[in-house]
Amino acid sequence: MPYQTLPFHHFESAAGYFRPRQQLPEHVTEDDPATSVMTDLSQVTAYTTELATPISKALEMMVKRGVRMLLVRDADGHIVGLLTSRDIEGEKPKRILTKAGGAWEDLLVADIMTLKPKLEVLLMEDVSKARVGDIIATLRHVNRQHAMALDTDPQTGEPAVRGIFSLSQIGLQLGLDIDRSHHPTTYSDLEKAKTPK
């Protein structure tokens, strides 16, 4: 049977492109599995940046993507650190500029990111047995907005970041009334949102 040619059509000017999208449940409880609030990087594309990216561009990317954390990668695609909106908007840039001089516009991701040796990660083997409440307690214990989960990449057998937990995402899925404006969600925001008004 002969093969058929397919017709070509004009490309629509407003066309976008498909992106992988993980379907997290809209509502969870603190007793649901921790994975129900984890952004699973085996299902969605991770948002990353590079060492030489200006922090203004990194912040712009966070705002545009609606995230408050970027993985920092090297030229080989290995994770070398982490950048959060807290890093950019906190005291770190001011301290660096006071010490070294220069302007805010000159700061790069490499100047203010948290380097890999200082990062602590959760292991997927623990996460897979944990509940949402365990993740909240863990984040509260270390006073962080985010946590990463490390797994073994089945393709390479090497460790790889598999998932990301975000306090603001967890708050949304718990159905808490949290202001998702530019500042990171804090535990007091979670507690206030839980308290009946």
Secondary structure as UniProt FT lines:
FT   TURN            13..14
FT   TURN            30..31
FT   HELIX           34..37
FT   STRAND          39..40
FT   TURN            41..43
FT   STRAND          48..50
FT   TURN            51..52
FT   HELIX           55..65
FT   STRAND          69..73
FT   TURN            75..76
FT   STRAND          79..84
FT   HELIX           85..89
FT   HELIX           92..100
FT   HELIX           104..106
FT   HELIX           109..112
FT   STRAND          114..115
FT   HELIX           116..118
FT   STRAND          122..123
FT   HELIX           124..127
FT   TURN            128..129
FT   HELIX           132..142
FT   STRAND          146..152
FT   TURN            154..156
FT   STRAND          159..166
FT   HELIX           167..173
FT   TURN            174..175
FT   HELIX           187..194
//
